[in-house]
Amino acid sequence: MSEMAIEAVGLGRDFGAFRAVTDVSFSVEAGEIFGYLGANGAGKSTTIRMLCGLLLPSRGTARVAGFDVGQKPEAVKAAIGYMSQKFSLYLDLPVRDNLDFFGGAYGISGRALPRRAAEVTELCGLGGLGPRITGTLPAGLRQRLALACAILHRPAVLFLDEPTACVDPQARRLFWRVIRQLAASGTTIFVTTHYLDEAEYCRRIGLMAAGRLIALDTPAALKRAYVPGRVFLVRGENLAATTSAVRAQPGILAFEPFGAGLHLQAEPALWNEASVKLAVERAGGREVVVEAADPSLEDVFLAALGRAEPAA
Amino acid sequence: MTSRQGRFLRRVAAMAAKEVLHIRRDPRTLYIALALPVIMLLLLGFGLSFDIERIPLVVADGDRSAASRELARAVFGSRDFAAVAGSDARAAQTELRRGQAMAALVIPAGFARELDAGRDSPVQLLVDGSDGNTARQIMGKIDAILRAHGGSRAGFADSPPLAVKVSTLWNPASRSALFMVPGVAAYLLAIAAVLLTALTIAAEWERGSMEQLFASPVGRLEIVLGKLLPYLALGMLQLLLVISLGTTVFDVPIHGSLPMIFVAGLLFLTGMLGQGLLVSVLARNQLVATQAGALSSLVPSLLLSGMLVPIENMPWILQALTVVVPARYLVHALRTLMLKGGGFQVIALDLLALLAFAVVILALATLRFKRRLA
């Protein structure tokens, strides 16, 4: 049996009396894109720092690329790539110098470095930017340069801590294209995000809340498990006044304002579209449209949080 | 060389090369390191002069005899004093109070008579003591003149007069620049070294790149060495600049060993860079690091190094404090080497103290650096 790229068993970390991460267990296969989701402060970055050998775990163990993070942090560091929240580049230096420096820091020797730098430049779509001062690049390009610097030494496992914060949607799409290419060539990707749409790119996702891992599976399986009913979207005007009328309808499992509309989860057997529409119109809604929607990870996240809370 | 050592050196080289790039990109660093010392040395060397000439002095001659006039001539005969018009003791005091004169020599009535009778004939010297340094110099000068004059007047016609000769060793013209340049060198090296390292390391924390470095195989020692080596080189360049400026513009001699000057400078710089490292490890942000770095280098090297105020003149508690101020040892070493001459033997104790400071502070900084990363 081949060894897992990441294997955490009962991993936990305290800061004084505060439990940042409470006994998390999971494993990630080689070449998998593993998403780690959660609100700010849920313990995502603390987990990633323990896995990168930056923080000693208070409890439990983790092995990354075959090395124990508590006992062999230096071996772990040589085998991984890490991109922290603020793409920590040297903004006063040109793109080329950033690549040269991180190459040197990872011990890539003289002749191999320019060849490898050209490869990652090509892969990350940074062609022709060598002499540009990093600080003058838009956020999307900086982000891909940070990625390029993190993969120069061909890490077996790549950790990305909220890599797409502050980056526009098109740049995010380009970024994820590179990530998928890396995964296809065998790199294991561990990525934290709070963009739920990005989680759809992941093969499996773990949901973090208040330091606990409250759910873990493929996006499709999570949706099946956490959103048992069907999902509908009610659109129209003056919907704010109609919420209590909607809630009173039979078969409504969950209920959330969503943009200008209402997001409903309903038990399919009890669902009656015409009756819901009528109730909304009677309560004062105008131009009401009810349509079926796909369950999103947001539905999953809210459902999972709802279930986890009584236990917490 | 094993591949382990090879990787170590490669990483140190990568860190150092990056630092050189930062320095090249940021003209402020070069300004602090190279232009500032030149400007400061010129300002302090020319402006902060303790040499005084043509001190305004009023003579209140209450005797109006040949002997009293002769004494006044002797006083104004040197270039040290310039005459301010005055009549009696009361008028002289007014001149002093107004600041028109800095000293008054009061010759009482009967001065010549007492002298002729072979008795002691005291004269009174009033000195404006608001500037202690100047007051001391005036008293010393007048004292010397009076003794010389008294000796020549002693009246033994056929024996040579008793000549009092005041001579200052090693700095015969008592020129401040000679005294100042070694002090200023220590002061400038201290500020630039502490400030620049504190800034560059705090910048890594602030930027978040420190975390990036810790997630890579680059070790703490490699970061410390890579950061310090370029600034050590810059500091040595600075020392060279200050010394050449001192010898050319201010004619400061170098009687002792020139290589030893640089050995002392190197040890001092290492300690100062360690101090900068410690400051930035504790502060972790550029603003605090700048304040703490400037304060912790500027104040001791300016006030407790013996550069401005002789250590022997300080209250005992400050004297005790200077023991742990490395600038004190560098100032002493530089003054000894430049003005007195000699080599390793004469500054061995200073070198030892500088070495001890450097070792302790670097160990402290590296230890602290490690501990705060959990």
Interface residues (C-beta under 8 A of the other chain):
Chain A: C52 G53 L54 L55 L56 E74 K77 A78 I80 Y82 S84 Q85 K86 S88 L89 Y90 L91 D92 L93 D97 D100 F101 F102 G103 G104 A105 Y106 G107 S109 F159
Chain B: R7 R10 R11 A13 A14 M15 A17 K18 L21 H22 R25 D26 R207 G208 S209 M210 E211 Q212 L213 F214 A215 S216 P217 V218 G219 L373 A374
